[in-house]
Amino acid sequence: MPAPLDLRKKPVRVQVHVTSGAGVDVQWSDGHASHYDFVYLREHCPCAGCADERARKAAATPGPSPAAPNPLPIFRPRPTARAAAPVGNYAIQITFTDGHSTGIYSFDYLREICPCPDCEKAFRSHRP
């Protein structure tokens, strides 16, 4: 038997601002509004490759440690979206300017990674 749907994760309106580069805005069925800039979404890409890379980095640095400043930083332009497309009625797929396009952002996932403190408490505080 499938798990019951969490209606807080059901979008009412989704706007992807590719042309302006402003990011993604989602109005949720419970009245909450979320904004995700493209840099944030790229850093939280749910694809297997990105998830593995984040897990490796987390395992290599157990706990907060001061990062040594790089004396010769490499300039990397901020990623933004080149294109976006719906995936069925459950997700969006974004093609970023760095060429990455394998992440499919389900609406469940987007609500869970909403950057606001209320969603942090409601959706991520129980995670290890």
KATALIN-V419868 format. One record per pair of residues at least 12 apart in sequence whose ideal C-beta (glycine too) atoms are under 10 Angstrom apart, sorted by the first residue. I is the first residue (numbers start at 1). J is the second residue. Records with the same first field share a line. If there is no record, write none. Layout:
I = J / J
This chain:
5 = 108
6 = 29 / 30 / 108 / 111 / 112 / 122 / 123
7 = 28 / 29 / 30
8 = 28 / 29 / 30 / 31 / 32 / 108 / 111 / 119 / 122 / 123
9 = 26 / 28 / 29 / 30 / 106 / 107 / 108 / 109 / 110 / 111 / 112 / 114 / 123
10 = 28 / 29 / 30 / 90 / 107 / 108 / 111
11 = 26 / 27 / 28 / 29 / 34 / 89 / 90 / 92 / 107 / 110 / 111
12 = 26 / 27 / 28 / 29 / 30 / 31 / 32 / 33
13 = 25 / 26 / 27 / 28 / 33
14 = 26 / 27 / 28 / 34 / 84 / 86 / 92 / 107 / 110
15 = 27 / 35
16 = 36 / 38 / 81 / 83 / 84 / 85 / 86 / 92 / 94
17 = 35 / 37 / 38 / 80 / 81 / 84
18 = 38 / 80 / 81 / 82 / 83 / 84 / 94 / 95
19 = 81
20 = 80
21 = 37 / 38 / 78 / 80 / 81 / 97
22 = 35 / 36 / 37 / 38 / 80 / 81
23 = 35 / 36 / 37 / 38 / 39 / 40 / 41 / 80 / 81
24 = 36 / 37 / 38 / 40 / 41 / 81 / 84 / 92 / 94 / 105 / 110
26 = 92 / 107 / 110 / 111 / 114
28 = 107 / 110 / 111 / 114 / 119
30 = 111
32 = 111 / 114 / 116 / 118 / 119 / 122
33 = 114 / 116
34 = 110 / 111 / 113 / 114 / 115 / 116 / 119
35 = 114 / 115 / 116
36 = 94 / 105 / 110 / 113 / 114 / 115
37 = 78 / 79 / 80 / 115
38 = 78 / 79 / 80 / 81 / 82 / 84 / 94 / 96 / 97
39 = 78 / 79 / 80 / 96
40 = 113 / 115
41 = 79 / 80 / 81 / 84 / 92 / 94 / 96 / 103 / 105 / 110 / 113
42 = 78 / 79 / 80 / 81 / 94 / 96 / 97 / 98 / 100 / 103
43 = 79 / 113
44 = 103 / 105 / 109 / 110 / 112 / 113 / 115
45 = 79 / 94 / 96 / 100 / 101 / 102 / 103 / 104 / 105
46 = 91 / 102 / 103 / 104 / 105 / 106 / 109 / 110 / 112 / 113
47 = 93 / 100 / 101 / 102 / 103 / 104 / 105
48 = 102 / 103
49 = 100 / 102 / 103
50 = 100 / 102 / 103
51 = 103
76 = 98
77 = 97 / 98
78 = 97 / 98
79 = 94 / 96 / 97 / 98 / 99 / 100
80 = 94 / 96 / 97 / 98
81 = 94 / 95 / 96 / 97 / 101
82 = 94 / 95 / 96 / 97 / 98 / 99 / 100 / 101
83 = 95 / 96 / 97 / 101
84 = 96 / 101 / 105
85 = 101 / 104
87 = 104 / 105 / 106
88 = 104 / 106
89 = 107
90 = 104 / 105 / 106 / 107 / 108 / 109
91 = 103 / 104 / 105 / 106 / 107 / 108 / 109 / 110
92 = 104 / 105 / 106 / 107 / 110
93 = 105
108 = 123
109 = 123
111 = 123
112 = 124 / 127
